[in-house]
Amino acid sequence: MADSHRVAPFTKGSMDALIGGEAVAVRLDRFASEDEIAGLAQLLLRGSIRTNSIAEVTRLGISQFEQGVRGSKEAYFAAAREQQGFADRVRQASFWPLDRFMAALGALGYDVDLMSEPGFGSYWAGNGKLRNGTTPVHVDFSPQDSPGWAVGEVRAQLAWNLYLVCAPTDELIIWDRQWCPADDDHLVPGEYFYDATVVEGATRFAIAPRPGEILVLNSRNYHTVATCENRLAFGSFIGVVAPDTLRFWS
């Protein structure tokens, strides 16, 4: 099924519907110019730390799950402090998308800031992702995978991506079905993703991203990335910690 009736424009009502699980995705058109996305793409590919948690994705930055859950809080927050210099260099040479997107959400009436961990300080937020191939059916929901972390206490979780390089054939697939604890019976042993039977009977939506736009989804919904080659995006997670209160992390 195409996305024409379920991808909403960027408004307060649409974002609230997304948070409540009543929308599939929100689209913010013309977020960045062609020159801006070309410059940012070059900076990310040239200057950011490259890490991998799965073979299909080269992360240009750090991950709370990879460096933190699979490592330690000390390791993650040390890496987060080190990354600040990279963000400042990008700001000087181009623009930092996180700043612009947080300002856009603030203009809608949300209280926005970085997520903070007691005893450690602010999380890092804002990574590039270079994707090749297909990612399996999965969710991103920190109450499921990050007990003992501040992000594990969020009420809802969103993911946003600014698309820098993508082809007309690229697709993001989202199912109108959210993770619940019983679904872990469908987890592929030893992996982060699920057997496709977990979304049997759920409505499937295919969304084609466009360079220069942001797509926001509720990452508790099952989703996957269809086959792509060298697709580059920049984004992070957003946690809802209280009504109209959003906190960012990667």
C-alpha positions in Angstrom: 0.0 0.0 0.0 1.3 3.5 -0.8 1.9 6.2 1.7 -0.4 8.9 0.2 -3.1 8.8 2.9 -1.1 8.0 6.0 2.0 10.2 5.8 1.0 13.4 7.5 2.4 16.9 7.1 4.5 18.4 9.9 2.0 19.9 12.3 1.4 19.7 16.1 -1.7 17.6 15.5 0.2 15.2 13.2 3.1 14.8 15.6 0.7 14.2 18.5 -1.1 11.5 16.4 2.3 9.9 15.6 3.2 9.8 19.3 -0.2 8.2 20.1 0.3 5.5 17.4 -2.5 7.0 15.3 -0.3 8.0 12.3 2.2 6.0 10.3 4.7 8.8 9.6 5.1 12.6 9.5 6.9 14.3 6.6 8.7 17.7 6.8 9.3 18.8 3.2 12.2 21.0 2.0 14.0 20.9 5.4 17.4 21.5 3.7 18.6 22.8 0.3 20.5 20.8 -2.2 23.7 22.6 -1.3 23.2 22.0 2.4 22.6 18.3 2.0 25.6 17.9 -0.3 27.9 19.7 2.1 26.6 17.8 5.1 27.0 14.5 3.3 30.7 15.2 2.6 31.4 16.3 6.2 29.7 13.1 7.6 31.5 10.8 5.3 34.9 12.5 5.8 34.9 13.3 9.5 32.6 11.3 11.7 33.5 8.2 13.7 32.4 5.1 11.8 30.9 2.3 13.8 28.8 -0.8 13.0 26.3 -2.8 14.9 24.8 -4.6 11.9 26.4 -5.4 8.6 23.8 -3.4 6.5 24.5 -0.1 8.3 27.7 2.0 8.7 26.9 4.4 11.5 28.7 7.7 11.2 28.7 8.4 14.9 28.0 6.6 18.2 25.1 4.6 19.5 23.6 4.3 23.0 22.8 0.7 22.3 26.2 -0.3 20.7 28.6 1.7 22.9 26.3 1.8 26.0 24.0 -1.3 26.3 26.6 -3.6 24.7 29.4 -1.7 26.4 28.9 0.5 29.5 27.5 3.9 30.5 31.0 5.1 31.1 32.1 4.2 27.6 29.0 5.7 25.9 29.2 9.0 27.8 32.9 9.4 27.2 32.3 8.9 23.5 29.4 11.4 23.6 31.7 14.1 25.1 34.3 13.4 22.4 31.7 13.8 19.6 30.8 17.3 20.6 33.9 18.6 18.8 32.7 17.0 15.6 29.3 18.7 15.8 30.9 22.1 16.4 33.1 21.6 13.3 30.0 20.8 11.2 28.2 23.8 12.6 31.0 26.0 11.5 31.3 24.5 8.0 27.6 23.8 7.2 24.7 23.3 9.6 23.8 20.8 12.3 20.4 19.3 11.4 19.6 18.6 15.0 19.6 22.3 15.9 17.2 23.1 13.1 14.8 20.3 13.8 14.7 21.0 17.5 13.8 24.6 16.7 11.0 23.4 14.3 9.6 21.2 17.1 9.9 24.0 19.6 7.9 26.3 17.2 5.1 23.7 17.4 5.0 24.1 21.2 7.1 21.2 22.4 9.7 21.4 25.1 12.8 20.0 23.4 16.3 19.2 24.7 18.9 16.4 24.8 18.2 13.4 27.0 20.1 13.4 30.3 21.3 10.5 32.4 21.6 11.1 36.2 25.3 11.1 37.2 26.5 11.2 33.6 25.0 14.2 31.8 23.7 14.7 28.3 23.4 12.0 25.7 24.8 12.3 22.2 22.2 12.9 19.5 22.7 13.0 15.7 24.3 10.4 13.5 24.7 9.7 9.9 23.7 6.2 8.6 25.0 4.8 5.4 22.8 1.8 4.4 23.3 -0.9 1.8 21.0 -3.8 1.2 17.9 -4.6 3.3 17.4 -4.4 7.1 15.1 -7.0 8.6 11.8 -6.4 10.4 12.5 -4.7 13.7 11.5 -2.1 16.2 13.5 0.5 18.1 12.0 0.9 21.6 14.3 1.6 24.5 11.9 0.4 27.3 12.4 -3.0 25.6 16.2 -2.9 25.3 17.6 -0.3 27.8 16.4 -1.0 31.3 18.4 1.0 33.8 18.9 3.9 31.5 16.9 7.2 31.3 15.9 6.3 27.8 14.4 3.1 29.1 11.7 5.2 30.9 10.3 7.0 27.9 6.5 6.9 27.3 6.9 6.8 23.5 9.7 6.8 21.1 10.1 8.3 17.7 12.9 8.2 15.1 13.6 11.0 12.6 15.8 11.0 9.5 16.9 13.8 7.2 17.6 12.1 3.9 20.8 13.2 2.1 21.3 10.6 -0.6 18.6 8.2 -1.8 17.2 6.8 -5.0 13.6 7.0 -6.3 13.3 3.3 -5.8 14.2 3.4 -2.1 11.4 2.5 0.3 10.8 2.5 4.1 8.3 -0.1 5.1 6.2 0.5 8.2 3.5 -1.8 9.6 0.5 -0.5 11.5 1.4 -2.7 14.4 3.4 -1.8 17.5 5.7 -4.1 19.6 4.4 -5.7 22.8 6.3 -8.0 25.1 4.6 -11.1 23.8 6.1 -10.4 20.4 9.5 -11.5 21.6 8.4 -15.0 20.9 9.0 -14.1 17.3 12.6 -12.8 17.9 15.1 -14.6 15.7 17.4 -16.3 18.3 20.5 -14.3 19.0 19.4 -11.4 16.8 17.8 -8.0 17.2 15.1 -8.6 14.5 11.9 -10.6 14.2 10.6 -13.3 12.1 8.2 -11.8 9.5 5.3 -13.8 11.1 5.2 -11.0 13.7 3.5 -8.7 11.3 1.1 -11.1 9.6 -2.2 -9.5 9.1 -1.0 -6.0 9.8 -1.4 -3.2 7.2 1.8 -2.5 5.4 2.8 1.0 4.2 5.7 1.8 1.7 7.1 5.3 2.0 9.6 6.7 -0.5 12.0 9.1 1.1 13.2 12.2 -0.8 16.5 14.0 -0.5 16.2 17.1 1.7 13.2 16.0 3.7 12.7 14.6 7.1 10.5 11.6 7.8 9.5 10.9 11.4 8.1 7.5 12.5 7.0 5.9 15.7 9.8 3.5 16.1 7.8 1.1 18.2 6.0 0.3 15.0 7.5 -2.6 13.1 9.6 -1.3 10.2 12.3 -2.3 7.7 14.3 -0.7 4.9 13.9 -2.1 1.5 16.9 -2.7 -0.7 19.0 0.4 -1.2 22.6 1.3 -2.2 24.7 3.9 -0.4 21.6 5.6 1.1 22.8 8.3 3.5 20.6 9.9 6.2 21.1 11.8 9.4 18.9 11.5 12.5 18.3 10.3 16.0 15.7 9.0 18.4 13.2 11.2 20.3 11.8 10.1 23.6 8.5 11.4 25.0 9.2 11.9 28.7 6.1 13.9 29.7 3.2 15.5 27.7 4.7 17.8 25.0 8.2 17.1 26.4 10.7 15.6 23.9 14.2 14.5 24.6 16.8 13.5 21.9 19.5 10.8 21.8 21.4 8.5 19.5 
